[in-house]
Amino acid sequence: MVRHLLSLGRRRIGVVTGPLDTPGRVERLAGYKEVLTDGVEIDDGSSCPATTAGPA
């Protein structure tokens, strides 16, 4: 998905990973950063580990 957005000319791409202690989340964030290191500056404010809230 990130490569697709880059191919469209997008340069400010964020990611919401979910809680980082959930399986697959750390890998998702690593993949996001790996693709963006191909010539695009990473803004540390562009990633956010989401939390899950209980019922409202």
C-alpha positions in Angstrom: 0.0 0.0 0.0 2.8 2.4 0.9 4.5 1.8 -2.5 1.2 2.5 -4.3 0.8 5.8 -2.5 4.3 6.8 -3.3 3.7 5.9 -6.9 0.8 8.4 -6.9 3.2 11.1 -5.7 2.1 11.1 -2.1 4.9 11.9 0.3 3.2 12.3 3.7 1.9 8.9 4.6 1.0 7.9 8.1 0.4 4.5 9.7 -1.8 3.3 12.6 -0.4 0.1 13.9 -2.6 -0.8 16.8 -1.1 -1.9 20.1 2.6 -2.8 19.5 2.3 -5.9 21.7 -0.2 -7.5 19.3 1.2 -10.0 16.8 2.1 -8.5 13.5 2.0 -4.9 14.6 5.8 -4.5 15.0 6.3 -6.1 11.6 3.7 -3.7 10.0 5.6 -0.7 11.4 8.9 -2.1 10.3 7.6 -2.6 6.7 6.2 0.9 6.6 9.5 2.3 7.6 11.5 0.1 5.3 9.5 1.3 2.2 9.8 4.9 3.3 13.5 4.7 3.6 13.7 4.4 -0.2 14.3 8.1 -0.5 11.4 9.5 1.6 12.1 11.2 4.9 10.3 9.6 7.8 8.5 11.9 10.2 8.3 10.3 13.6 4.9 11.9 14.1 3.5 10.0 11.2 3.1 6.7 13.1 0.7 6.1 15.9 0.1 3.0 18.0 -3.6 2.9 18.5 -5.2 1.7 21.6 -8.4 -0.2 22.0 -11.1 1.2 24.2 -13.8 -0.7 25.8 -17.5 -0.2 25.0 -18.7 3.3 25.3 
